[in-house]
Amino acid sequence: MTPKNNELLFCALGGSGEIGMNVTLYGHAGKWLMVDCGVTFADAHYPGIDVILPDLRFIEERIDDLVGIVLTHGHEDHIGALPYLAEDLGVPIYATPFTAGLVRGKLEEERIEDRVKIRLVQARKSFKVGPFEVEVVPLSHSIPEANALVIATPAGKVFHTGDWKLDPTPVIGQPSSPEELAEIGAEGIDVLVCDSTNVFNSEASGSEASVRIGLAESVARARGRVVVTTFASNAARLHTLGKVAEETGRRLCVTGRSLDRIIRVAKATGYLKDFPQTIDVDAAMRLPRNKVLIVATGGQGEERAALARIAAGSHPVALDMGDMVIFSSKQIPGNEVAIGRIQNQLAAKGVEMVTEKQAHVHVSGHPGRPELAQMYGWIKPTSLVPVHGEMRHMMEHARYGLSQGIPNALVQSDGDLVRLAPGAPKKIGNVPVGRLVLDGDVILPADGSTINERRRIAIHGQVSVGIAVDRNGRAGGTPEVRVQGVPVEDERDPFLIEAAEAAAEAMAGRPRDRERLREDVRMAVRKVATRWTGKKPIVDVVIVQV
């Protein structure tokens, strides 16, 4: 699929029909422009996996037609895939200074900073990338330098919001300019591509400044140590917590590399100028319990994050009766079980927990309905294409946009190829999309044999059978049977004995080639395992020549 000179195309490779992993392509005059390249985080369906990446095969097969990657802001679901995919894409990354600093740090960790070009762009300025004219428009969010993009071509013009909210007095970063947005709308916007995350909220998201009061009240009444967990990339919340620590007479301790990185980049780019001096965990543990405020990652239940280890007692931060944990973030759907597990561990220690249900300790970084309506009024688009949400979010967003007077709305999902202009948006095809997983340092297909086998082992367990053959292929000796994750608690379990006998029986008789012998033994042992356990474990047969 090659974009024509008289059309503007759109295709989401991630972020439409799901939360996170935002990747969008715009096509015009034979070229493609990528906006954002993020990750999402794995759940129990991906055992042993932390990070999920977008499958970019569609654009990789057209790599000579990709002209650049423009970033809206620095959250993981918008930049997190770049350390693993940007080098192969081989095009410049365009970002404002703070976002560029975050990306550069990630590239340095992967030791590829010299192989990926980052070009700085400035807010309220335009720049050219191939046939696309791109203007950077500041909007408020929970991180500095969140920007919308005006993407203009002779075929049509798009206002791509990225993540945003309306906050006239943000604690960090630039506020949105109603006059600027209205001027953009007056110049004519064909399509509004807009954040759908909070479309079900009938109220506005609220100002970050208001959270400071709720957090300060909660911390002030705490008798012991206070741990606040929030998203590491929420620089606005970090600014607020720095102020709360000063107001309540507590030293601030930050635990986690991702938090350290955000603070370092923010200071280097002119933000968090008056952020208090932090102390390390050892110093925090030596202070009186009511003199320390600790910021930790892991509020979504991530197993390897600081909060999970604190709750399990395997982290230098120790909590006990009279201490407090404040969850200063929204619970993402799907994380309820993991978060509940941590909260139960904390409750067992006698730790008090405060969430947004008990106190005003969080505001969203995404627009509620009043903010959406205000944006529609400023931009006055001819058409709406909802993004950044599950299907239920995008369908509701389309309905709401139509009810507010937008003439057209199109709901698409990952892989849908959409012609935005000329005319009303229309689906014209599909492209291949999918997920990749980062398994340690290796990138694998999310639906490939490795992950599928790992799921099967997690559910059914594994039986390993060792057998010996001579150089003529004749089997002999006693098979050795071991199990992993199969309900066997004793090495003398009757199942192991019968499985070994079944393997020996399958080995008996005429010599066979190794693959036939391996399959005969595998099927015999699996039959016994199924009868004993009611499951079908993976049976792995290892043949050793003696």
C-alpha positions in Angstrom: 0.0 0.0 0.0 1.5 3.3 -1.2 -0.2 6.5 -0.2 -1.3 8.6 -3.2 -0.5 12.2 -3.7 -4.2 13.3 -3.3 -4.9 11.4 -0.1 -4.0 11.4 3.6 -4.0 7.9 5.2 -4.1 6.8 8.8 -3.2 3.5 10.4 -2.8 2.6 14.1 -0.3 -0.2 14.7 -1.1 0.0 18.4 -3.2 1.9 20.9 -6.6 1.5 19.1 -8.7 -1.1 20.8 -6.3 -1.4 23.7 -4.7 0.8 26.5 -1.1 1.6 25.8 1.4 0.6 23.0 0.5 3.7 21.0 1.9 3.8 17.4 0.2 5.7 14.6 1.1 6.0 10.9 0.1 8.8 8.6 0.6 8.4 4.9 0.8 10.8 2.0 2.5 11.1 -1.4 4.2 7.8 -1.1 5.6 8.4 2.4 4.7 7.5 5.9 5.2 9.4 9.2 5.1 7.6 12.5 3.7 9.3 15.6 4.9 7.7 18.9 6.2 4.2 19.5 5.2 2.8 22.9 4.9 -0.3 24.9 2.3 -1.9 27.1 2.8 -4.0 30.1 2.3 -7.8 30.4 -0.2 -9.5 32.5 -0.5 -13.2 33.6 -1.2 -14.2 30.0 2.4 -13.6 29.3 4.4 -15.5 32.0 7.9 -14.2 32.6 7.3 -11.2 30.4 7.4 -7.5 31.5 7.1 -5.5 28.3 5.1 -5.9 25.2 6.1 -4.2 22.0 4.2 -3.4 18.8 4.8 -5.6 15.7 5.9 -3.1 13.1 6.2 -5.5 10.2 3.9 -3.4 7.9 6.2 -0.4 8.0 9.4 -2.4 8.2 8.5 -3.9 4.8 8.2 -0.3 3.5 11.2 1.1 5.5 12.4 3.2 2.6 9.1 5.1 2.7 9.2 6.0 6.4 10.4 9.6 6.8 10.6 10.0 10.6 9.1 9.4 14.1 7.5 12.3 15.9 6.8 12.0 19.6 4.0 13.6 21.5 5.4 13.1 25.0 7.6 10.9 27.1 5.3 8.3 28.7 6.3 4.7 28.3 3.2 3.9 26.3 4.4 6.4 23.7 8.2 6.0 23.7 8.9 2.7 25.5 9.5 0.6 22.3 12.1 2.9 20.8 15.2 1.4 22.6 14.3 -1.9 20.9 12.9 -0.9 17.5 14.3 2.5 16.6 17.7 1.3 15.3 16.1 -1.0 12.8 13.7 1.7 11.7 16.7 3.9 10.8 14.9 7.3 10.7 15.3 10.4 12.8 13.2 10.9 16.0 11.7 14.3 16.5 11.0 15.4 20.1 11.0 18.4 22.4 13.9 18.6 24.9 12.4 16.8 27.9 11.0 13.9 25.8 14.3 13.7 23.9 16.2 13.5 27.2 14.1 10.5 28.3 14.6 8.8 24.9 18.3 9.5 24.9 18.6 7.9 28.4 16.9 4.8 27.2 19.1 4.5 24.1 22.2 4.9 26.3 21.0 2.0 28.4 20.9 -0.1 25.2 24.2 1.4 24.0 22.7 2.5 20.7 22.6 6.3 21.3 25.2 6.8 18.5 23.1 4.8 16.0 19.8 6.7 16.4 19.3 10.3 15.5 17.3 12.6 17.7 16.3 16.0 16.4 15.1 18.6 18.8 11.9 20.5 18.0 10.3 23.4 19.9 6.8 24.0 21.1 4.7 26.3 18.9 7.0 25.8 16.0 6.5 24.0 12.7 9.0 21.7 10.9 9.0 19.6 7.7 9.3 15.8 7.6 9.1 14.5 4.1 5.8 15.7 2.6 4.3 16.4 6.1 4.3 19.8 7.8 4.2 19.3 11.6 3.3 21.9 14.2 3.9 21.2 17.9 1.1 22.5 20.1 1.5 22.4 23.9 -1.2 20.7 26.0 -1.4 19.9 29.7 -0.8 16.3 30.9 1.0 14.6 33.8 4.4 15.0 32.3 6.3 18.0 30.9 6.1 18.9 27.2 3.0 16.9 26.3 2.1 18.1 22.8 -0.6 17.8 20.2 0.5 17.7 16.6 -1.0 19.5 13.6 -0.1 17.4 10.7 -0.7 19.2 7.4 -0.5 17.9 3.8 -2.1 19.2 0.6 -4.7 16.5 0.9 -5.8 17.3 4.4 -5.0 18.5 7.9 -5.1 16.5 11.2 -5.1 17.6 14.8 -3.5 14.6 16.7 -4.0 15.3 20.4 -1.7 12.7 22.0 -2.5 12.4 25.8 -3.9 15.6 27.2 -6.2 17.3 29.7 -7.1 20.9 30.4 -5.4 22.5 33.4 -5.1 26.3 33.3 -2.5 26.2 36.2 -0.4 23.1 35.7 2.3 22.6 38.4 4.8 21.7 35.7 5.0 22.4 32.0 3.0 24.8 29.8 -0.8 25.2 30.0 -2.9 24.9 26.9 -3.7 28.1 25.1 -7.4 28.5 24.3 -6.6 31.3 21.9 -4.0 29.2 20.1 -6.3 26.2 19.8 -9.2 28.4 18.6 -6.9 29.9 16.0 -5.9 26.4 14.8 -9.6 25.5 14.5 -10.4 28.6 12.6 -7.7 27.8 10.0 -9.5 24.5 9.4 -9.0 21.0 10.7 -10.3 18.0 8.7 -9.8 15.3 11.3 -9.4 15.3 15.1 -7.5 12.2 16.2 -8.3 12.3 20.0 -7.6 10.6 23.3 -10.5 8.4 24.5 -9.2 7.2 27.8 -11.6 9.1 30.1 -14.6 9.5 27.8 -16.9 7.8 30.4 -16.0 10.5 33.0 -18.8 13.1 33.2 -16.6 15.5 35.1 -13.4 17.3 34.1 -10.1 15.6 35.1 -9.2 18.2 37.7 -6.1 20.2 38.4 -2.8 18.7 39.7 -2.7 21.6 42.2 -5.8 20.3 44.0 -4.0 16.9 44.7 -1.4 18.7 46.8 -4.0 19.5 49.4 -5.3 15.9 49.7 -1.8 14.4 49.8 -0.6 16.9 52.4 -3.6 16.2 54.6 -3.1 12.4 54.4 0.7 12.7 55.1 0.2 15.2 57.9 -2.0 12.8 59.9 0.3 9.8 59.4 2.2 8.7 62.6 4.9 6.6 60.9 6.6 6.2 57.6 4.7 7.1 54.5 5.2 5.5 51.1 3.5 7.1 48.1 3.3 5.1 44.9 2.7 6.7 41.6 3.7 6.3 37.9 7.4 7.0 37.6 6.8 9.2 34.6 4.3 11.4 36.4 6.7 14.4 36.8 3.8 16.6 38.0 3.1 14.3 40.9 6.8 14.2 41.8 6.7 18.0 41.9 3.7 17.8 44.2 5.2 15.2 46.5 8.4 17.3 46.8 6.2 20.2 48.1 4.2 17.9 50.4 7.4 16.6 51.9 8.6 20.1 52.7 5.2 21.2 54.1 5.0 18.2 56.4 8.5 18.3 57.7 9.7 15.0 56.1 12.8 14.2 54.1 12.1 12.8 50.6 13.4 9.4 49.5 13.0 8.2 45.9 13.5 4.5 45.2 13.7 3.2 41.7 15.8 3.8 38.6 12.9 5.1 36.6 12.1 7.7 39.2 15.7 8.8 39.3 15.8 9.1 35.5 12.7 11.3 35.4 14.1 13.6 38.1 17.5 13.8 36.4 16.1 14.7 33.0 13.5 17.1 34.4 16.2 19.1 36.2 18.5 19.0 33.1 15.7 20.5 31.0 14.6 23.3 33.4 11.9 21.5 35.4 11.8 20.6 39.1 14.1 23.5 39.8 13.1 23.8 43.5 12.8 20.0 44.0 14.1 19.1 47.5 17.3 17.2 48.0 16.5 13.5 48.2 18.1 10.9 50.5 18.8 7.3 49.8 17.0 4.3 51.4 19.6 3.6 54.1 19.4 7.2 55.3 15.6 7.1 55.2 15.6 4.0 57.4 17.7 5.7 60.0 15.4 8.7 60.4 12.5 8.8 62.8 9.5 7.1 61.2 7.5 10.3 61.1 10.3 12.2 59.3 10.4 10.5 56.0 8.3 10.4 52.8 9.2 7.6 50.3 8.2 7.6 46.7 8.1 4.1 45.1 7.1 2.6 41.9 4.7 -0.4 41.6 1.2 1.0 42.2 -0.2 -1.3 39.5 0.9 -4.4 41.2 4.1 -5.0 39.1 5.9 -8.0 40.7 9.4 -6.6 40.3 8.7 -3.0 41.3 9.6 -1.5 44.6 6.2 -1.6 46.2 5.7 -5.4 45.6 9.1 -6.0 47.3 8.3 -3.7 50.1 5.0 -5.5 50.8 6.8 -8.9 50.6 9.5 -7.8 53.0 12.3 -8.2 50.5 13.1 -4.5 50.1 15.3 -2.3 52.3 12.2 -0.1 53.0 10.5 -1.8 56.0 6.9 -1.0 56.9 5.1 -1.9 60.1 2.0 -1.1 62.2 1.3 2.7 62.0 2.9 3.3 58.6 1.0 4.4 55.6 1.0 3.7 51.8 -0.8 6.1 49.5 -1.8 4.9 46.1 -1.5 8.2 44.1 -2.6 6.7 40.8 -5.6 5.2 39.1 -6.0 1.4 39.1 -5.7 0.3 35.5 -8.4 -2.3 34.6 -6.8 -5.8 34.6 -4.5 -5.1 37.5 -7.0 -5.6 40.3 -5.8 -9.0 41.4 -2.1 -7.9 41.5 -2.9 -4.7 43.4 -5.1 -6.6 45.8 -2.4 -9.1 46.5 0.0 -6.3 47.5 -2.7 -4.5 49.6 -3.4 -7.7 51.5 0.3 -8.1 52.3 0.4 -4.5 53.5 -2.8 -4.9 55.5 -1.3 -8.0 57.3 1.6 -5.8 58.5 -0.9 -3.3 59.9 -0.1 -0.6 57.3 -2.9 1.9 56.6 -3.7 2.3 52.9 -5.1 5.4 51.2 -6.5 5.4 47.7 -8.4 7.9 45.6 -11.5 6.5 47.1 -10.5 7.6 50.6 -8.9 11.0 49.8 -8.2 13.3 47.0 -4.7 11.9 46.2 -5.0 11.6 42.4 -6.3 13.3 39.3 -6.2 11.9 35.8 -4.1 13.2 33.0 -6.8 12.5 30.4 -9.8 14.6 29.4 -13.3 14.0 30.8 -16.4 14.9 28.8 -16.4 18.6 29.6 -12.8 18.9 28.3 -13.6 16.9 25.2 -16.5 19.2 24.4 -14.3 22.2 24.9 -11.7 20.8 22.5 -14.3 20.1 19.9 -15.5 23.7 20.2 -12.0 25.1 19.7 -10.8 22.8 16.9 -14.1 22.4 15.1 -13.1 19.3 13.1 -15.1 18.0 10.2 -14.5 14.4 11.5 -13.4 12.6 14.7 -11.3 9.5 14.9 -11.1 8.2 18.5 -7.8 6.5 19.6 -6.1 5.6 22.9 -8.6 3.3 24.4 -10.3 -0.1 24.3 -13.2 -0.5 21.8 -15.8 0.5 24.4 -13.9 3.8 25.0 -13.6 4.6 21.3 -17.3 3.7 20.5 -18.5 5.9 23.3 -16.1 8.7 22.2 -17.5 8.5 18.7 -21.1 8.7 20.0 -20.2 11.6 22.3 -18.5 13.5 19.5 -21.5 13.1 17.2 -23.8 14.3 20.0 -21.7 17.4 20.3 -22.1 18.4 16.7 -19.0 16.8 14.9 -20.4 15.9 11.5 -18.5 12.5 11.1 -16.9 10.0 13.4 -15.1 6.8 12.5 -14.2 4.0 14.9 -11.2 2.0 13.8 -8.9 -0.5 15.5 -5.3 -1.6 15.2 -4.5 -2.6 11.6 -7.4 -0.7 10.0 -6.2 1.4 7.0 -8.2 4.6 6.9 -8.4 7.3 4.3 -8.8 10.5 6.3 -9.0 12.8 3.2 -10.4 13.7 0.8 -13.9 13.3 2.0 -15.1 11.7 5.3 -12.8 9.1 6.9 -13.3 5.7 5.4 -11.7 2.2 6.0 -10.1 1.0 2.8 -8.2 -2.0 4.0 -6.2 -3.8 6.7 -2.5 -4.2 7.4 -0.8 -6.9 9.6 -0.5 -5.9 13.3 0.4 -7.8 16.4 2.5 -8.0 19.5 6.1 -8.8 20.3 7.4 -9.6 23.8 10.7 -8.6 25.3 11.9 -11.8 27.1 15.1 -10.7 28.8 17.2 -9.3 26.0 15.3 -11.3 23.3 12.4 -10.1 21.2 9.9 -12.8 20.4 6.4 -13.1 18.8 3.7 -12.8 21.5 1.9 -15.8 19.9 5.0 -17.8 19.0 6.0 -21.2 20.2 8.2 -20.0 23.2 5.4 -18.1 24.9 2.7 -20.7 24.0 4.9 -23.4 25.5 5.5 -21.4 28.6 1.8 -20.9 29.0 1.2 -24.6 28.7 4.0 -25.4 31.2 2.4 -22.9 33.6 -1.0 -24.5 33.3 -0.2 -28.2 32.8 3.4 -28.6 34.0 6.3 -30.5 32.3 7.6 -34.1 32.5 11.2 -34.8 31.4 12.2 -38.3 30.5 15.9 -39.3 30.1 16.7 -42.5 28.1 19.9 -44.1 26.9 20.6 -45.7 23.5 23.7 -47.4 22.1 25.4 -46.5 18.8 23.1 -48.9 17.0 20.0 -47.1 18.2 19.0 -49.8 20.7 17.5 -48.4 23.9 18.5 -49.8 27.3 18.8 -49.1 30.9 16.1 -47.6 33.2 14.4 -44.3 32.1 14.8 -41.3 34.4 11.6 -39.3 35.0 11.5 -35.8 36.5 8.6 -33.4 36.8 8.2 -29.6 37.0 4.9 -28.1 37.9 3.1 -31.5 37.9 1.2 -32.4 41.1 3.8 -34.8 42.5 5.2 -34.1 46.0 7.3 -37.2 46.6 10.2 -38.7 44.5 8.7 -42.1 45.2 5.3 -41.1 43.9 3.5 -44.0 42.1 3.0 -41.8 39.1 6.8 -41.5 38.6 7.2 -45.2 38.9 4.4 -45.9 36.4 5.7 -43.2 34.0 9.2 -44.8 34.0 7.6 -48.2 33.4 5.6 -46.9 30.5 8.8 -45.3 29.0 10.7 -48.6 29.4 7.9 -50.5 27.6 7.9 -48.0 24.8 11.6 -48.3 24.4 11.5 -52.1 24.2 11.7 -54.0 20.9 13.5 -53.3 17.6 15.8 -50.4 17.2 14.3 -47.2 15.8 15.5 -43.9 14.6 15.8 -41.4 17.4 12.8 -39.3 16.4 10.5 -42.3 16.3 11.8 -43.5 19.6 11.4 -40.1 21.2 7.8 -39.8 20.0 6.9 -43.4 21.2 8.2 -42.6 24.6 6.6 -39.2 24.7 3.1 -40.5 23.9 3.4 -43.4 26.4 4.4 -41.1 29.3 1.9 -38.4 28.4 -0.9 -41.0 28.5 0.1 -42.0 32.0 0.4 -38.4 33.1 -3.0 -37.5 31.7 -4.6 -40.5 33.5 -2.9 -39.6 36.8 -3.3 -35.8 36.8 -6.3 -35.0 34.5 -4.0 -32.7 32.6 -1.8 -32.9 29.5 1.7 -31.8 30.6 4.5 -31.1 28.1 6.6 -34.3 27.9 10.2 -33.7 26.9 12.3 -36.8 26.0 16.1 -36.5 26.2 18.1 -39.2 24.4 21.7 -39.9 25.5 24.0 -42.1 23.5 26.1 -44.5 25.6 
